Amino acid sequence: MTSYQADICFIYKHFTKRRPQMEKKKSCQERQERQAQEWGEKIEGLRKKAALAKGEKEARL
């Protein structure tokens, strides 16, 4: 095997091993962003419910 072939084998092995890790990081980041958005929507919904409950409580008084 020539040094050129060895270099190509090294590069191929190096990048094929790292690619799944990068995909995992990307999918993990996407999942975290999706969860953050979902939690933001949940919090916003709770704020609206709290505001409605507060308005109803004041209307009763």
ChimeraX attribute file (.defattr): number of C-alpha atoms within 10 A of each C-alpha:
attribute: neighborCount
match mode: 1-to-1
recipient: residues
	/A:1	6
	/A:2	7
	/A:3	8
	/A:4	9
	/A:5	10
	/A:6	11
	/A:7	12
	/A:8	12
	/A:9	11
	/A:10	12
	/A:11	12
	/A:12	11
	/A:13	11
	/A:14	11
	/A:15	10
	/A:16	11
	/A:17	11
	/A:18	11
	/A:19	11
	/A:20	11
	/A:21	11
	/A:22	11
	/A:23	11
	/A:24	12
	/A:25	12
	/A:26	12
	/A:27	12
	/A:28	12
	/A:29	12
	/A:30	12
	/A:31	12
	/A:32	12
	/A:33	12
	/A:34	12
	/A:35	12
	/A:36	12
	/A:37	12
	/A:38	12
	/A:39	12
	/A:40	12
	/A:41	12
	/A:42	12
	/A:43	12
	/A:44	12
	/A:45	12
	/A:46	12
	/A:47	12
	/A:48	12
	/A:49	12
	/A:50	12
	/A:51	12
	/A:52	12
	/A:53	12
	/A:54	12
	/A:55	11
	/A:56	11
	/A:57	10
	/A:58	9
	/A:59	8
	/A:60	7
	/A:61	5
